[in-house]
Amino acid sequence: MGLSTIGDSFSIVATLGGIAVTAWSFKIACALLFPDRVETARLAVSTKTSAVVGMGFVSLLAGVFSFIVLALPNPFTKLLGTLFLAGYFALVALGASGIAKLAAERLRDLKGGQSNLFDSYAKAALYIVMAAMLPLLGWFLFAPLMILFAGGAGLMAVLKPVSATNEAI
């Protein structure tokens, strides 16, 4: 075993900070780029919680399958595993964005509708990311439950047909 230095500690803290900023910004990007899908995920979480949990287990199985395929020694299967894993993470990000939108609406209601939706959304996404970064409780309880719910909400949002209402200018 080698000796741990202060640089090792700094690199771990910087990595966790980078993950937090990336997860926060990805939630906001999903909400801005895919508003209809995020709204579908928000509705799924708020109205069909048991279905979201069931679909979360289905999407979790897909994520575990992608890790298994990624571990195989063939380069083509590694490519397929990487693509499957990217799809799984995209589902989780979409569902987490829907959960953050639900939290943003509840935060906005607490303020009596005084703040705009974007500010409430940014705060809600930050609260969710920071709660998942909390040592022990966040890592081993909140984050896995969030991944389960977000994966189910994202899968339900992708599977449900949404009509195109936003037009590009």
C-alpha positions in Angstrom: 0.0 0.0 0.0 1.3 3.4 -1.0 1.2 6.6 1.0 -1.7 8.8 0.4 -0.9 12.5 -0.2 -2.9 15.7 0.0 -2.9 15.7 -3.8 -4.9 12.4 -3.7 -7.5 14.0 -1.5 -7.7 17.1 -3.7 -8.2 14.9 -6.8 -11.1 13.0 -5.1 -12.7 16.3 -4.1 -12.3 17.8 -7.5 -13.8 14.6 -9.1 -16.8 14.8 -6.9 -17.2 18.5 -7.6 -17.0 17.9 -11.3 -19.6 15.1 -11.2 -21.9 17.3 -9.2 -21.6 20.2 -11.6 -22.0 17.9 -14.6 -25.1 16.2 -13.2 -26.7 19.5 -12.3 -26.1 21.0 -15.7 -27.3 17.9 -17.5 -30.6 18.0 -15.7 -31.1 21.6 -16.8 -30.0 20.8 -20.4 -32.5 17.9 -20.5 -35.3 20.2 -19.3 -34.4 22.8 -21.9 -33.9 20.5 -24.9 -36.7 17.9 -24.2 -39.5 19.8 -22.4 -42.2 17.4 -23.5 -40.3 14.3 -22.4 -39.4 15.9 -19.1 -43.0 16.8 -18.5 -44.0 13.2 -19.3 -41.4 12.0 -16.8 -42.7 14.5 -14.2 -46.3 13.3 -14.6 -45.2 9.7 -14.4 -43.4 10.3 -11.1 -46.3 12.3 -9.6 -49.2 10.1 -10.7 -47.9 6.5 -11.3 -45.3 6.0 -8.6 -45.6 2.2 -8.5 -45.3 1.9 -12.3 -42.2 4.1 -12.2 -40.6 1.8 -9.6 -41.4 -1.3 -11.8 -40.0 0.4 -14.9 -37.0 1.5 -12.8 -36.2 -2.1 -12.1 -36.5 -2.9 -15.9 -34.2 -0.1 -16.8 -31.8 -1.1 -14.0 -31.6 -4.6 -15.6 -30.8 -3.0 -18.9 -28.0 -1.0 -17.1 -26.6 -4.1 -15.5 -26.8 -5.9 -18.9 -24.8 -3.1 -20.4 -22.1 -3.4 -17.7 -21.9 -7.1 -18.4 -21.5 -6.6 -22.1 -19.0 -3.9 -21.5 -16.8 -6.3 -19.5 -16.5 -8.8 -22.3 -13.1 -8.9 -24.0 -14.3 -8.4 -27.6 -13.9 -4.8 -28.8 -17.2 -4.9 -30.7 -19.0 -6.0 -27.5 -17.3 -3.3 -25.6 -18.6 -0.8 -28.1 -22.1 -2.2 -27.8 -21.8 -2.1 -24.0 -20.7 1.5 -24.1 -23.6 2.4 -26.3 -26.1 0.6 -24.1 -24.6 2.2 -21.0 -24.9 5.7 -22.7 -28.5 5.0 -23.5 -29.2 3.9 -19.9 -27.6 7.0 -18.5 -29.6 9.1 -20.9 -32.8 7.5 -19.6 -31.7 8.2 -16.0 -30.8 11.8 -16.9 -34.2 12.4 -18.5 -36.1 10.9 -15.6 -34.0 12.8 -13.1 -34.8 16.0 -15.0 -38.5 15.2 -14.6 -38.1 14.6 -10.9 -36.2 17.9 -10.6 -39.1 19.6 -12.5 -41.6 18.2 -10.0 -39.4 19.4 -7.1 -39.1 22.8 -8.8 -42.9 23.2 -9.0 -43.2 22.3 -5.3 -40.5 24.8 -4.4 -42.3 27.5 -6.5 -45.5 26.7 -4.7 -43.8 27.1 -1.3 -42.8 30.6 -2.4 -46.3 31.5 -3.5 -45.4 31.5 -7.2 -43.1 34.5 -6.7 -40.0 33.0 -8.4 -39.8 32.0 -12.0 -39.7 28.4 -13.1 -36.1 28.4 -14.3 -34.7 29.6 -10.9 -36.8 27.1 -9.1 -35.7 24.4 -11.4 -32.0 25.2 -11.0 -32.4 25.2 -7.3 -34.3 21.9 -7.2 -31.7 20.2 -9.5 -29.0 21.5 -7.2 -30.7 20.2 -4.1 -31.2 16.8 -5.7 -27.5 16.5 -6.7 -26.3 17.7 -3.4 -28.5 15.3 -1.5 -27.0 12.4 -3.6 -23.5 13.6 -2.7 -24.1 13.4 1.0 -21.8 10.9 2.5 -23.3 7.5 3.5 -27.0 8.4 3.5 -26.8 10.0 0.1 -24.5 7.5 -1.5 -26.2 4.4 -0.3 -29.8 5.4 0.1 -30.8 8.5 -1.8 -28.7 8.1 -4.9 -29.7 4.4 -5.6 -33.4 5.3 -5.1 -33.0 8.3 -7.3 -31.4 6.2 -10.0 -34.2 3.7 -9.7 -37.0 6.3 -9.9 -35.2 8.3 -12.6 -34.6 5.3 -14.7 -38.3 4.3 -14.5 -39.5 7.8 -15.2 -37.1 8.2 -18.1 -38.1 4.8 -19.6 -41.8 5.7 -19.3 -41.2 9.1 -20.9 -39.3 7.6 -23.8 -41.9 4.9 -24.4 -45.0 7.2 -24.3 -45.7 8.9 -27.6 -45.5 12.6 -27.4 -46.9 14.9 -30.0 -44.6 17.7 -31.3 -45.8 21.0 -29.9 -42.7 23.1 -29.9 -41.8 24.4 -33.3 -38.3 25.5 -34.3 -38.1 29.0 -35.6 
